[in-house]
Amino acid sequence: MAEMNIARSHVHNCELYMIFAMKIDKLHSKVVGTEDIDALRLENKTLFVQLVVTKDESALAIYDITKSGTLQRMCVQAQKKAESQLRVCQNMVHAKDKELTVALAELSKAKDLLANLGVPDYADPKDPTGT
């Protein structure tokens, strides 16, 4: 595998902060800056791969850049599926947190009501049996 020196660059009005292009041919691989992409497109028999990385450095998409400049998506679905599954899990955790908050509030109300009626708190750690 070719060594890569990745230059990080800020992209305005975008969540993406690292974009680079890799020139791959039979003899060598070279990582180039985005400013060199157009020049490299003019060369023959070269495959260009552009890897777009999000702020947390997870790969967002890999594109095959032909010399005509068209972009062909190679790998995005796995990332989207993982993000979707993460959102589902986060929603489930959020729902369980809400249920727990409601249950704790109800428990607190019940304890207050029992205390007002003079019933001892049997959950007292000093006296767990209530004796």
Backbone atoms as SQL, in Angstrom:
CREATE TABLE atoms (id INTEGER PRIMARY KEY, chain TEXT, resi INTEGER, resn TEXT, atom TEXT, x REAL, y REAL, z REAL);
INSERT INTO atoms VALUES
  (1, 'A', 1, 'MET', 'N', 0.847, -1.187, 0.000),
  (2, 'A', 1, 'MET', 'CA', 0.000, 0.000, 0.000),
  (3, 'A', 1, 'MET', 'C', 0.883, 1.236, 0.000),
  (4, 'A', 2, 'ALA', 'N', 0.513, 2.198, -0.791),
  (5, 'A', 2, 'ALA', 'CA', 1.325, 3.406, -0.925),
  (6, 'A', 2, 'ALA', 'C', 1.250, 4.249, 0.329),
  (7, 'A', 3, 'GLU', 'N', 2.363, 4.903, 0.644),
  (8, 'A', 3, 'GLU', 'CA', 2.359, 5.830, 1.772),
  (9, 'A', 3, 'GLU', 'C', 1.554, 7.062, 1.382),
  (10, 'A', 4, 'MET', 'N', 0.853, 7.613, 2.336),
  (11, 'A', 4, 'MET', 'CA', 0.042, 8.789, 2.042),
  (12, 'A', 4, 'MET', 'C', 0.368, 9.916, 3.000),
  (13, 'A', 5, 'ASN', 'N', 0.663, 11.055, 2.442),
  (14, 'A', 5, 'ASN', 'CA', 0.788, 12.274, 3.242),
  (15, 'A', 5, 'ASN', 'C', -0.462, 13.082, 2.968),
  (16, 'A', 6, 'ILE', 'N', -1.331, 13.130, 3.946),
  (17, 'A', 6, 'ILE', 'CA', -2.628, 13.776, 3.750),
  (18, 'A', 6, 'ILE', 'C', -2.571, 15.201, 4.274),
  (19, 'A', 7, 'ALA', 'N', -2.828, 16.132, 3.406),
  (20, 'A', 7, 'ALA', 'CA', -2.869, 17.542, 3.814),
  (21, 'A', 7, 'ALA', 'C', -4.298, 17.888, 4.180),
  (22, 'A', 8, 'ARG', 'N', -4.485, 18.391, 5.385),
  (23, 'A', 8, 'ARG', 'CA', -5.821, 18.769, 5.821),
  (24, 'A', 8, 'ARG', 'C', -6.127, 20.187, 5.347),
  (25, 'A', 9, 'SER', 'N', -7.322, 20.374, 4.863),
  (26, 'A', 9, 'SER', 'CA', -7.706, 21.710, 4.420),
  (27, 'A', 9, 'SER', 'C', -9.138, 21.999, 4.856),
  (28, 'A', 10, 'HIS', 'N', -9.392, 23.255, 5.158),
  (29, 'A', 10, 'HIS', 'CA', -10.737, 23.653, 5.580),
  (30, 'A', 10, 'HIS', 'C', -11.588, 23.918, 4.351),
  (31, 'A', 11, 'VAL', 'N', -12.804, 23.410, 4.340),
  (32, 'A', 11, 'VAL', 'CA', -13.731, 23.652, 3.242),
  (33, 'A', 11, 'VAL', 'C', -14.849, 24.530, 3.788),
  (34, 'A', 12, 'HIS', 'N', -14.984, 25.738, 3.252),
  (35, 'A', 12, 'HIS', 'CA', -15.966, 26.691, 3.762),
  (36, 'A', 12, 'HIS', 'C', -17.396, 26.203, 3.539),
  (37, 'A', 13, 'ASN', 'N', -18.269, 26.521, 4.497),
  (38, 'A', 13, 'ASN', 'CA', -19.697, 26.201, 4.443),
  (39, 'A', 13, 'ASN', 'C', -19.964, 24.709, 4.262),
  (40, 'A', 14, 'CYS', 'N', -19.147, 23.886, 4.881),
  (41, 'A', 14, 'CYS', 'CA', -19.278, 22.450, 4.698),
  (42, 'A', 14, 'CYS', 'C', -18.770, 21.749, 5.940),
  (43, 'A', 15, 'GLU', 'N', -19.343, 20.602, 6.280),
  (44, 'A', 15, 'GLU', 'CA', -18.866, 19.850, 7.422),
  (45, 'A', 15, 'GLU', 'C', -17.567, 19.124, 7.108),
  (46, 'A', 16, 'LEU', 'N', -17.264, 19.008, 5.863),
  (47, 'A', 16, 'LEU', 'CA', -16.079, 18.260, 5.475),
  (48, 'A', 16, 'LEU', 'C', -14.838, 19.116, 5.657),
  (49, 'A', 17, 'TYR', 'N', -13.799, 18.538, 6.205),
  (50, 'A', 17, 'TYR', 'CA', -12.596, 19.333, 6.377),
  (51, 'A', 17, 'TYR', 'C', -11.372, 18.694, 5.752),
  (52, 'A', 18, 'MET', 'N', -11.498, 17.483, 5.227),
  (53, 'A', 18, 'MET', 'CA', -10.348, 16.879, 4.588),
  (54, 'A', 18, 'MET', 'C', -10.772, 16.298, 3.245),
  (55, 'A', 19, 'ILE', 'N', -10.188, 16.797, 2.202),
  (56, 'A', 19, 'ILE', 'CA', -10.469, 16.267, 0.876),
  (57, 'A', 19, 'ILE', 'C', -9.130, 16.102, 0.176),
  (58, 'A', 20, 'PHE', 'N', -8.875, 14.930, -0.337),
  (59, 'A', 20, 'PHE', 'CA', -7.646, 14.764, -1.084),
  (60, 'A', 20, 'PHE', 'C', -7.893, 13.822, -2.243),
  (61, 'A', 21, 'ALA', 'N', -7.001, 13.844, -3.177),
  (62, 'A', 21, 'ALA', 'CA', -7.132, 12.963, -4.327),
  (63, 'A', 21, 'ALA', 'C', -5.905, 12.071, -4.388),
  (64, 'A', 22, 'MET', 'N', -6.079, 10.842, -4.798),
  (65, 'A', 22, 'MET', 'CA', -4.979, 9.913, -4.897),
  (66, 'A', 22, 'MET', 'C', -4.837, 9.485, -6.354),
  (67, 'A', 23, 'LYS', 'N', -3.653, 9.623, -6.872),
  (68, 'A', 23, 'LYS', 'CA', -3.386, 9.199, -8.238),
  (69, 'A', 23, 'LYS', 'C', -2.864, 7.768, -8.170),
  (70, 'A', 24, 'ILE', 'N', -3.521, 6.855, -8.872),
  (71, 'A', 24, 'ILE', 'CA', -3.109, 5.458, -8.849),
  (72, 'A', 24, 'ILE', 'C', -2.828, 5.012, -10.274),
  (73, 'A', 25, 'ASP', 'N', -1.645, 4.502, -10.522),
  (74, 'A', 25, 'ASP', 'CA', -1.367, 3.863, -11.799),
  (75, 'A', 25, 'ASP', 'C', -0.535, 2.624, -11.533),
  (76, 'A', 26, 'LYS', 'N', -0.047, 1.968, -12.582),
  (77, 'A', 26, 'LYS', 'CA', 0.668, 0.709, -12.406),
  (78, 'A', 26, 'LYS', 'C', 1.987, 0.887, -11.668),
  (79, 'A', 27, 'LEU', 'N', 2.622, 2.030, -11.805),
  (80, 'A', 27, 'LEU', 'CA', 3.961, 2.211, -11.264),
  (81, 'A', 27, 'LEU', 'C', 3.991, 2.807, -9.873),
  (82, 'A', 28, 'HIS', 'N', 3.142, 3.747, -9.590),
  (83, 'A', 28, 'HIS', 'CA', 3.236, 4.421, -8.300),
  (84, 'A', 28, 'HIS', 'C', 1.905, 5.031, -7.884),
  (85, 'A', 29, 'SER', 'N', 1.838, 5.355, -6.623),
  (86, 'A', 29, 'SER', 'CA', 0.679, 6.054, -6.082),
  (87, 'A', 29, 'SER', 'C', 1.176, 7.341, -5.461),
  (88, 'A', 30, 'LYS', 'N', 0.407, 8.379, -5.601),
  (89, 'A', 30, 'LYS', 'CA', 0.819, 9.675, -5.075),
  (90, 'A', 30, 'LYS', 'C', -0.414, 10.415, -4.586),
  (91, 'A', 31, 'VAL', 'N', -0.336, 10.925, -3.384),
  (92, 'A', 31, 'VAL', 'CA', -1.437, 11.728, -2.869),
  (93, 'A', 31, 'VAL', 'C', -1.186, 13.168, -3.267),
  (94, 'A', 32, 'VAL', 'N', -2.200, 13.808, -3.799),
  (95, 'A', 32, 'VAL', 'CA', -2.043, 15.178, -4.277),
  (96, 'A', 32, 'VAL', 'C', -3.086, 16.065, -3.615),
  (97, 'A', 33, 'GLY', 'N', -2.856, 17.339, -3.676),
  (98, 'A', 33, 'GLY', 'CA', -3.827, 18.296, -3.155),
  (99, 'A', 33, 'GLY', 'C', -4.969, 18.470, -4.129),
  (100, 'A', 34, 'THR', 'N', -6.072, 19.034, -3.640),
  (101, 'A', 34, 'THR', 'CA', -7.241, 19.195, -4.500),
  (102, 'A', 34, 'THR', 'C', -6.974, 20.125, -5.677),
  (103, 'A', 35, 'GLU', 'N', -6.000, 21.027, -5.508),
  (104, 'A', 35, 'GLU', 'CA', -5.705, 21.945, -6.610),
  (105, 'A', 35, 'GLU', 'C', -5.087, 21.230, -7.807),
  (106, 'A', 36, 'ASP', 'N', -4.561, 20.008, -7.590),
  (107, 'A', 36, 'ASP', 'CA', -3.921, 19.269, -8.680),
  (108, 'A', 36, 'ASP', 'C', -4.870, 18.318, -9.406),
  (109, 'A', 37, 'ILE', 'N', -6.105, 18.214, -8.942),
  (110, 'A', 37, 'ILE', 'CA', -7.013, 17.223, -9.524),
  (111, 'A', 37, 'ILE', 'C', -7.251, 17.474, -11.003),
  (112, 'A', 38, 'ASP', 'N', -7.553, 18.723, -11.358),
  (113, 'A', 38, 'ASP', 'CA', -7.846, 19.022, -12.760),
  (114, 'A', 38, 'ASP', 'C', -6.661, 18.713, -13.659),
  (115, 'A', 39, 'ALA', 'N', -5.456, 19.036, -13.195),
  (116, 'A', 39, 'ALA', 'CA', -4.266, 18.762, -14.002),
  (117, 'A', 39, 'ALA', 'C', -4.078, 17.260, -14.186),
  (118, 'A', 40, 'LEU', 'N', -4.311, 16.498, -13.128),
  (119, 'A', 40, 'LEU', 'CA', -4.114, 15.055, -13.214),
  (120, 'A', 40, 'LEU', 'C', -5.179, 14.380, -14.068),
  (121, 'A', 41, 'ARG', 'N', -6.364, 14.991, -14.165),
  (122, 'A', 41, 'ARG', 'CA', -7.427, 14.410, -14.985),
  (123, 'A', 41, 'ARG', 'C', -7.017, 14.343, -16.455),
  (124, 'A', 42, 'LEU', 'N', -6.126, 15.213, -16.844),
  (125, 'A', 42, 'LEU', 'CA', -5.718, 15.270, -18.245),
  (126, 'A', 42, 'LEU', 'C', -4.796, 14.109, -18.623),
  (127, 'A', 43, 'GLU', 'N', -4.193, 13.462, -17.618),
  (128, 'A', 43, 'GLU', 'CA', -3.300, 12.350, -17.907),
  (129, 'A', 43, 'GLU', 'C', -4.113, 11.109, -18.268),
  (130, 'A', 44, 'ASN', 'N', -3.518, 10.243, -19.080),
  (131, 'A', 44, 'ASN', 'CA', -4.208, 9.025, -19.514),
  (132, 'A', 44, 'ASN', 'C', -3.925, 7.865, -18.570),
  (133, 'A', 45, 'LYS', 'N', -4.827, 6.871, -18.568),
  (134, 'A', 45, 'LYS', 'CA', -4.674, 5.624, -17.823),
  (135, 'A', 45, 'LYS', 'C', -4.409, 5.846, -16.343),
  (136, 'A', 46, 'THR', 'N', -5.104, 6.788, -15.776),
  (137, 'A', 46, 'THR', 'CA', -4.934, 7.073, -14.353),
  (138, 'A', 46, 'THR', 'C', -6.303, 7.028, -13.686),
  (139, 'A', 47, 'LEU', 'N', -6.357, 6.362, -12.562),
  (140, 'A', 47, 'LEU', 'CA', -7.586, 6.318, -11.781),
  (141, 'A', 47, 'LEU', 'C', -7.453, 7.304, -10.645),
  (142, 'A', 48, 'PHE', 'N', -8.441, 8.150, -10.473),
  (143, 'A', 48, 'PHE', 'CA', -8.417, 9.122, -9.393),
  (144, 'A', 48, 'PHE', 'C', -9.439, 8.700, -8.344),
  (145, 'A', 49, 'VAL', 'N', -9.030, 8.704, -7.125),
  (146, 'A', 49, 'VAL', 'CA', -9.941, 8.380, -6.039),
  (147, 'A', 49, 'VAL', 'C', -9.960, 9.567, -5.102),
  (148, 'A', 50, 'GLN', 'N', -11.130, 10.064, -4.818),
  (149, 'A', 50, 'GLN', 'CA', -11.272, 11.175, -3.884),
  (150, 'A', 50, 'GLN', 'C', -11.956, 10.636, -2.640),
  (151, 'A', 51, 'LEU', 'N', -11.306, 10.793, -1.502),
  (152, 'A', 51, 'LEU', 'CA', -11.870, 10.343, -0.234),
  (153, 'A', 51, 'LEU', 'C', -12.281, 11.569, 0.550),
  (154, 'A', 52, 'VAL', 'N', -13.532, 11.633, 0.896),
  (155, 'A', 52, 'VAL', 'CA', -14.051, 12.755, 1.660),
  (156, 'A', 52, 'VAL', 'C', -14.242, 12.275, 3.091),
  (157, 'A', 53, 'VAL', 'N', -13.677, 13.004, 4.038),
  (158, 'A', 53, 'VAL', 'CA', -13.680, 12.574, 5.428),
  (159, 'A', 53, 'VAL', 'C', -14.380, 13.627, 6.273),
  (160, 'A', 54, 'THR', 'N', -15.233, 13.193, 7.183),
  (161, 'A', 54, 'THR', 'CA', -15.953, 14.121, 8.041),
  (162, 'A', 54, 'THR', 'C', -15.071, 14.563, 9.197),
  (163, 'A', 55, 'LYS', 'N', -15.563, 15.495, 10.013),
  (164, 'A', 55, 'LYS', 'CA', -14.770, 16.041, 11.111),
  (165, 'A', 55, 'LYS', 'C', -14.310, 14.968, 12.084),
  (166, 'A', 56, 'ASP', 'N', -15.103, 13.911, 12.244),
  (167, 'A', 56, 'ASP', 'CA', -14.686, 12.847, 13.157),
  (168, 'A', 56, 'ASP', 'C', -13.837, 11.802, 12.444),
  (169, 'A', 57, 'GLU', 'N', -13.423, 12.115, 11.239),
  (170, 'A', 57, 'GLU', 'CA', -12.501, 11.321, 10.433),
  (171, 'A', 57, 'GLU', 'C', -13.077, 9.977, 9.996),
  (172, 'A', 58, 'SER', 'N', -14.395, 9.851, 9.951),
  (173, 'A', 58, 'SER', 'CA', -14.979, 8.642, 9.390),
  (174, 'A', 58, 'SER', 'C', -15.225, 8.884, 7.903),
  (175, 'A', 59, 'ALA', 'N', -14.967, 7.880, 7.114),
  (176, 'A', 59, 'ALA', 'CA', -15.090, 8.049, 5.670),
  (177, 'A', 59, 'ALA', 'C', -16.541, 8.279, 5.295),
  (178, 'A', 60, 'LEU', 'N', -16.802, 9.305, 4.561),
  (179, 'A', 60, 'LEU', 'CA', -18.163, 9.616, 4.134),
  (180, 'A', 60, 'LEU', 'C', -18.441, 9.031, 2.753),
  (181, 'A', 61, 'ALA', 'N', -17.512, 9.202, 1.843),
  (182, 'A', 61, 'ALA', 'CA', -17.741, 8.720, 0.489),
  (183, 'A', 61, 'ALA', 'C', -16.431, 8.583, -0.255),
  (184, 'A', 62, 'ILE', 'N', -16.380, 7.614, -1.151),
  (185, 'A', 62, 'ILE', 'CA', -15.225, 7.448, -2.028),
  (186, 'A', 62, 'ILE', 'C', -15.765, 7.520, -3.447),
  (187, 'A', 63, 'TYR', 'N', -15.127, 8.301, -4.264),
  (188, 'A', 63, 'TYR', 'CA', -15.592, 8.477, -5.630),
  (189, 'A', 63, 'TYR', 'C', -14.515, 8.075, -6.628),
  (190, 'A', 64, 'ASP', 'N', -14.951, 7.512, -7.729),
  (191, 'A', 64, 'ASP', 'CA', -14.069, 7.252, -8.858),
  (192, 'A', 64, 'ASP', 'C', -14.210, 8.455, -9.784),
  (193, 'A', 65, 'ILE', 'N', -13.112, 9.159, -9.998),
  (194, 'A', 65, 'ILE', 'CA', -13.148, 10.347, -10.848),
  (195, 'A', 65, 'ILE', 'C', -12.550, 9.976, -12.204),
  (196, 'A', 66, 'THR', 'N', -13.371, 9.912, -13.234),
  (197, 'A', 66, 'THR', 'CA', -12.854, 9.584, -14.559),
  (198, 'A', 66, 'THR', 'C', -12.223, 10.821, -15.167),
  (199, 'A', 67, 'LYS', 'N', -11.470, 10.641, -16.262),
  (200, 'A', 67, 'LYS', 'CA', -10.791, 11.807, -16.833),
  (201, 'A', 67, 'LYS', 'C', -11.775, 12.806, -17.433),
  (202, 'A', 68, 'SER', 'N', -13.020, 12.380, -17.658),
  (203, 'A', 68, 'SER', 'CA', -14.032, 13.332, -18.126),
  (204, 'A', 68, 'SER', 'C', -14.602, 14.146, -16.971),
  (205, 'A', 69, 'GLY', 'N', -14.274, 13.762, -15.753),
  (206, 'A', 69, 'GLY', 'CA', -14.702, 14.540, -14.602),
  (207, 'A', 69, 'GLY', 'C', -15.981, 14.055, -13.937),
  (208, 'A', 70, 'THR', 'N', -16.604, 12.998, -14.476),
  (209, 'A', 70, 'THR', 'CA', -17.829, 12.508, -13.841),
  (210, 'A', 70, 'THR', 'C', -17.500, 11.770, -12.550),
  (211, 'A', 71, 'LEU', 'N', -18.392, 11.911, -11.585),
  (212, 'A', 71, 'LEU', 'CA', -18.183, 11.252, -10.297),
  (213, 'A', 71, 'LEU', 'C', -19.080, 10.024, -10.214),
  (214, 'A', 72, 'GLN', 'N', -18.475, 8.937, -9.852),
  (215, 'A', 72, 'GLN', 'CA', -19.226, 7.695, -9.719),
  (216, 'A', 72, 'GLN', 'C', -19.108, 7.242, -8.270),
  (217, 'A', 73, 'ARG', 'N', -20.208, 7.159, -7.593),
  (218, 'A', 73, 'ARG', 'CA', -20.180, 6.801, -6.170),
  (219, 'A', 73, 'ARG', 'C', -19.826, 5.329, -6.008),
  (220, 'A', 74, 'MET', 'N', -18.843, 5.068, -5.165),
  (221, 'A', 74, 'MET', 'CA', -18.411, 3.690, -4.935),
  (222, 'A', 74, 'MET', 'C', -18.818, 3.183, -3.555),
  (223, 'A', 75, 'CYS', 'N', -18.809, 4.073, -2.557),
  (224, 'A', 75, 'CYS', 'CA', -18.999, 3.553, -1.204),
  (225, 'A', 75, 'CYS', 'C', -19.616, 4.602, -0.304),
  (226, 'A', 76, 'VAL', 'N', -20.954, 4.632, -0.217),
  (227, 'A', 76, 'VAL', 'CA', -21.636, 5.567, 0.664),
  (228, 'A', 76, 'VAL', 'C', -22.685, 4.833, 1.504),
  (229, 'A', 77, 'GLN', 'N', -23.260, 3.769, 0.952),
  (230, 'A', 77, 'GLN', 'CA', -24.387, 3.104, 1.599),
  (231, 'A', 77, 'GLN', 'C', -24.045, 2.548, 2.974),
  (232, 'A', 78, 'ALA', 'N', -22.848, 1.992, 3.141),
  (233, 'A', 78, 'ALA', 'CA', -22.479, 1.429, 4.446),
  (234, 'A', 78, 'ALA', 'C', -22.464, 2.517, 5.509),
  (235, 'A', 79, 'GLN', 'N', -21.927, 3.686, 5.158),
  (236, 'A', 79, 'GLN', 'CA', -21.875, 4.802, 6.107),
  (237, 'A', 79, 'GLN', 'C', -23.287, 5.265, 6.460),
  (238, 'A', 80, 'LYS', 'N', -24.150, 5.394, 5.452),
  (239, 'A', 80, 'LYS', 'CA', -25.521, 5.853, 5.702),
  (240, 'A', 80, 'LYS', 'C', -26.278, 4.851, 6.572),
  (241, 'A', 81, 'LYS', 'N', -26.062, 3.549, 6.318),
  (242, 'A', 81, 'LYS', 'CA', -26.738, 2.523, 7.111),
  (243, 'A', 81, 'LYS', 'C', -26.281, 2.590, 8.563),
  (244, 'A', 82, 'ALA', 'N', -24.971, 2.757, 8.767),
  (245, 'A', 82, 'ALA', 'CA', -24.443, 2.851, 10.127),
  (246, 'A', 82, 'ALA', 'C', -25.005, 4.079, 10.845),
  (247, 'A', 83, 'GLU', 'N', -25.081, 5.207, 10.142),
  (248, 'A', 83, 'GLU', 'CA', -25.632, 6.428, 10.740),
  (249, 'A', 83, 'GLU', 'C', -27.105, 6.237, 11.092),
  (250, 'A', 84, 'SER', 'N', -27.842, 5.540, 10.234),
  (251, 'A', 84, 'SER', 'CA', -29.257, 5.285, 10.487),
  (252, 'A', 84, 'SER', 'C', -29.432, 4.402, 11.722),
  (253, 'A', 85, 'GLN', 'N', -28.620, 3.349, 11.824),
  (254, 'A', 85, 'GLN', 'CA', -28.700, 2.462, 12.986),
  (255, 'A', 85, 'GLN', 'C', -28.339, 3.208, 14.262),
  (256, 'A', 86, 'LEU', 'N', -27.359, 4.095, 14.178),
  (257, 'A', 86, 'LEU', 'CA', -26.970, 4.880, 15.345),
  (258, 'A', 86, 'LEU', 'C', -28.122, 5.776, 15.797),
  (259, 'A', 87, 'ARG', 'N', -28.802, 6.417, 14.834),
  (260, 'A', 87, 'ARG', 'CA', -29.943, 7.270, 15.179),
  (261, 'A', 87, 'ARG', 'C', -31.050, 6.461, 15.849),
  (262, 'A', 88, 'VAL', 'N', -31.316, 5.245, 15.344),
  (263, 'A', 88, 'VAL', 'CA', -32.344, 4.389, 15.945),
  (264, 'A', 88, 'VAL', 'C', -31.975, 4.065, 17.389),
  (265, 'A', 89, 'CYS', 'N', -30.710, 3.700, 17.618),
  (266, 'A', 89, 'CYS', 'CA', -30.256, 3.383, 18.980),
  (267, 'A', 89, 'CYS', 'C', -30.350, 4.606, 19.890),
  (268, 'A', 90, 'GLN', 'N', -29.956, 5.765, 19.378),
  (269, 'A', 90, 'GLN', 'CA', -30.030, 6.988, 20.182),
  (270, 'A', 90, 'GLN', 'C', -31.474, 7.311, 20.543),
  (271, 'A', 91, 'ASN', 'N', -32.391, 7.112, 19.606),
  (272, 'A', 91, 'ASN', 'CA', -33.813, 7.359, 19.880),
  (273, 'A', 91, 'ASN', 'C', -34.347, 6.401, 20.939),
  (274, 'A', 92, 'MET', 'N', -33.914, 5.130, 20.875),
  (275, 'A', 92, 'MET', 'CA', -34.350, 4.153, 21.873),
  (276, 'A', 92, 'MET', 'C', -33.836, 4.537, 23.257),
  (277, 'A', 93, 'VAL', 'N', -32.571, 4.943, 23.331),
  (278, 'A', 93, 'VAL', 'CA', -31.993, 5.348, 24.614),
  (279, 'A', 93, 'VAL', 'C', -32.728, 6.572, 25.152),
  (280, 'A', 94, 'HIS', 'N', -33.014, 7.530, 24.274),
  (281, 'A', 94, 'HIS', 'CA', -33.734, 8.740, 24.683),
  (282, 'A', 94, 'HIS', 'C', -35.121, 8.384, 25.233),
  (283, 'A', 95, 'ALA', 'N', -35.818, 7.466, 24.552),
  (284, 'A', 95, 'ALA', 'CA', -37.153, 7.051, 25.005),
  (285, 'A', 95, 'ALA', 'C', -37.071, 6.372, 26.371),
  (286, 'A', 96, 'LYS', 'N', -36.076, 5.505, 26.557),
  (287, 'A', 96, 'LYS', 'CA', -35.919, 4.823, 27.851),
  (288, 'A', 96, 'LYS', 'C', -35.564, 5.825, 28.945),
  (289, 'A', 97, 'ASP', 'N', -34.744, 6.823, 28.616),
  (290, 'A', 97, 'ASP', 'CA', -34.419, 7.873, 29.588),
  (291, 'A', 97, 'ASP', 'C', -35.680, 8.610, 30.035),
  (292, 'A', 98, 'LYS', 'N', -36.562, 8.915, 29.076),
  (293, 'A', 98, 'LYS', 'CA', -37.808, 9.606, 29.419),
  (294, 'A', 98, 'LYS', 'C', -38.679, 8.734, 30.317),
  (295, 'A', 99, 'GLU', 'N', -38.770, 7.428, 29.979),
  (296, 'A', 99, 'GLU', 'CA', -39.564, 6.511, 30.801),
  (297, 'A', 99, 'GLU', 'C', -39.007, 6.448, 32.218),
  (298, 'A', 100, 'LEU', 'N', -37.688, 6.374, 32.332),
  (299, 'A', 100, 'LEU', 'CA', -37.052, 6.307, 33.647),
  (300, 'A', 100, 'LEU', 'C', -37.303, 7.585, 34.441),
  (301, 'A', 101, 'THR', 'N', -37.213, 8.725, 33.777),
  (302, 'A', 101, 'THR', 'CA', -37.459, 10.007, 34.444),
  (303, 'A', 101, 'THR', 'C', -38.890, 10.069, 34.979),
  (304, 'A', 102, 'VAL', 'N', -39.852, 9.631, 34.172),
  (305, 'A', 102, 'VAL', 'CA', -41.255, 9.626, 34.600),
  (306, 'A', 102, 'VAL', 'C', -41.443, 8.670, 35.778),
  (307, 'A', 103, 'ALA', 'N', -40.842, 7.479, 35.687),
  (308, 'A', 103, 'ALA', 'CA', -40.979, 6.492, 36.769),
  (309, 'A', 103, 'ALA', 'C', -40.371, 7.015, 38.070),
  (310, 'A', 104, 'LEU', 'N', -39.207, 7.668, 37.980),
  (311, 'A', 104, 'LEU', 'CA', -38.573, 8.222, 39.180),
  (312, 'A', 104, 'LEU', 'C', -39.419, 9.343, 39.785),
  (313, 'A', 105, 'ALA', 'N', -40.039, 10.148, 38.937),
  (314, 'A', 105, 'ALA', 'CA', -40.912, 11.220, 39.431),
  (315, 'A', 105, 'ALA', 'C', -42.125, 10.627, 40.152),
  (316, 'A', 106, 'GLU', 'N', -42.709, 9.580, 39.577),
  (317, 'A', 106, 'GLU', 'CA', -43.855, 8.919, 40.215),
  (318, 'A', 106, 'GLU', 'C', -43.449, 8.293, 41.545),
  (319, 'A', 107, 'LEU', 'N', -42.270, 7.683, 41.584),
  (320, 'A', 107, 'LEU', 'CA', -41.775, 7.088, 42.827),
  (321, 'A', 107, 'LEU', 'C', -41.581, 8.154, 43.895),
  (322, 'A', 108, 'SER', 'N', -41.025, 9.282, 43.488),
  (323, 'A', 108, 'SER', 'CA', -40.813, 10.383, 44.428),
  (324, 'A', 108, 'SER', 'C', -42.148, 10.891, 44.985),
  (325, 'A', 109, 'LYS', 'N', -43.151, 11.022, 44.103),
  (326, 'A', 109, 'LYS', 'CA', -44.483, 11.462, 44.549),
  (327, 'A', 109, 'LYS', 'C', -45.075, 10.462, 45.541),
  (328, 'A', 110, 'ALA', 'N', -44.923, 9.167, 45.229),
  (329, 'A', 110, 'ALA', 'CA', -45.466, 8.131, 46.111),
  (330, 'A', 110, 'ALA', 'C', -44.781, 8.166, 47.474),
  (331, 'A', 111, 'LYS', 'N', -43.451, 8.356, 47.472),
  (332, 'A', 111, 'LYS', 'CA', -42.723, 8.437, 48.745),
  (333, 'A', 111, 'LYS', 'C', -43.189, 9.642, 49.562),
  (334, 'A', 112, 'ASP', 'N', -43.368, 10.779, 48.870),
  (335, 'A', 112, 'ASP', 'CA', -43.836, 11.988, 49.564),
  (336, 'A', 112, 'ASP', 'C', -45.224, 11.767, 50.168),
  (337, 'A', 113, 'LEU', 'N', -46.103, 11.121, 49.409),
  (338, 'A', 113, 'LEU', 'CA', -47.454, 10.850, 49.894),
  (339, 'A', 113, 'LEU', 'C', -47.416, 9.937, 51.119),
  (340, 'A', 114, 'LEU', 'N', -46.596, 8.887, 51.044),
  (341, 'A', 114, 'LEU', 'CA', -46.473, 7.969, 52.182),
  (342, 'A', 114, 'LEU', 'C', -45.879, 8.681, 53.397),
  (343, 'A', 115, 'ALA', 'N', -44.894, 9.538, 53.156),
  (344, 'A', 115, 'ALA', 'CA', -44.285, 10.282, 54.268),
  (345, 'A', 115, 'ALA', 'C', -45.311, 11.202, 54.914),
  (346, 'A', 116, 'ASN', 'N', -46.155, 11.846, 54.095),
  (347, 'A', 116, 'ASN', 'CA', -47.205, 12.721, 54.634),
  (348, 'A', 116, 'ASN', 'C', -48.228, 11.939, 55.459),
  (349, 'A', 117, 'LEU', 'N', -48.416, 10.665, 55.113),
  (350, 'A', 117, 'LEU', 'CA', -49.349, 9.816, 55.853),
  (351, 'A', 117, 'LEU', 'C', -48.692, 9.171, 57.074),
  (352, 'A', 118, 'GLY', 'N', -47.391, 9.419, 57.252),
  (353, 'A', 118, 'GLY', 'CA', -46.687, 8.879, 58.408),
  (354, 'A', 118, 'GLY', 'C', -46.156, 7.474, 58.221),
  (355, 'A', 119, 'VAL', 'N', -46.165, 6.976, 57.004),
  (356, 'A', 119, 'VAL', 'CA', -45.627, 5.636, 56.736),
  (357, 'A', 119, 'VAL', 'C', -44.111, 5.745, 56.622),
  (358, 'A', 120, 'PRO', 'N', -43.363, 4.881, 57.339),
  (359, 'A', 120, 'PRO', 'CA', -41.902, 4.961, 57.267),
  (360, 'A', 120, 'PRO', 'C', -41.386, 4.586, 55.877),
  (361, 'A', 121, 'ASP', 'N', -40.204, 5.125, 55.527),
  (362, 'A', 121, 'ASP', 'CA', -39.570, 4.856, 54.230),
  (363, 'A', 121, 'ASP', 'C', -38.813, 3.539, 54.332),
  (364, 'A', 122, 'TYR', 'N', -39.365, 2.496, 53.730),
  (365, 'A', 122, 'TYR', 'CA', -38.736, 1.178, 53.817),
  (366, 'A', 122, 'TYR', 'C', -37.505, 1.059, 52.933),
  (367, 'A', 123, 'ALA', 'N', -37.237, 2.054, 52.118),
  (368, 'A', 123, 'ALA', 'CA', -36.038, 2.036, 51.286),
  (369, 'A', 123, 'ALA', 'C', -34.878, 2.706, 51.997),
  (370, 'A', 124, 'ASP', 'N', -35.033, 2.968, 53.288),
  (371, 'A', 124, 'ASP', 'CA', -33.964, 3.600, 54.060),
  (372, 'A', 124, 'ASP', 'C', -32.784, 2.636, 54.139),
  (373, 'A', 125, 'PRO', 'N', -31.603, 3.022, 53.636),
  (374, 'A', 125, 'PRO', 'CA', -30.458, 2.107, 53.645),
  (375, 'A', 125, 'PRO', 'C', -30.024, 1.716, 55.055),
  (376, 'A', 126, 'LYS', 'N', -30.326, 2.560, 56.037),
  (377, 'A', 126, 'LYS', 'CA', -29.959, 2.235, 57.416),
  (378, 'A', 126, 'LYS', 'C', -30.871, 1.153, 57.988),
  (379, 'A', 127, 'ASP', 'N', -32.091, 1.071, 57.451),
  (380, 'A', 127, 'ASP', 'CA', -33.055, 0.097, 57.950),
  (381, 'A', 127, 'ASP', 'C', -33.850, -0.474, 56.772),
  (382, 'A', 128, 'PRO', 'N', -33.212, -1.340, 55.939),
  (383, 'A', 128, 'PRO', 'CA', -33.871, -1.823, 54.721),
  (384, 'A', 128, 'PRO', 'C', -35.123, -2.650, 54.986),
  (385, 'A', 129, 'THR', 'N', -35.263, -3.232, 56.176),
  (386, 'A', 129, 'THR', 'CA', -36.448, -4.057, 56.455),
  (387, 'A', 129, 'THR', 'C', -37.610, -3.235, 56.986),
  (388, 'A', 130, 'GLY', 'N', -37.329, -1.984, 57.393),
  (389, 'A', 130, 'GLY', 'CA', -38.389, -1.123, 57.894),
  (390, 'A', 130, 'GLY', 'C', -38.768, -1.424, 59.327),
  (391, 'A', 131, 'THR', 'N', -37.901, -2.112, 60.021),
  (392, 'A', 131, 'THR', 'CA', -38.206, -2.451, 61.425),
  (393, 'A', 131, 'THR', 'C', -37.722, -1.408, 62.389);
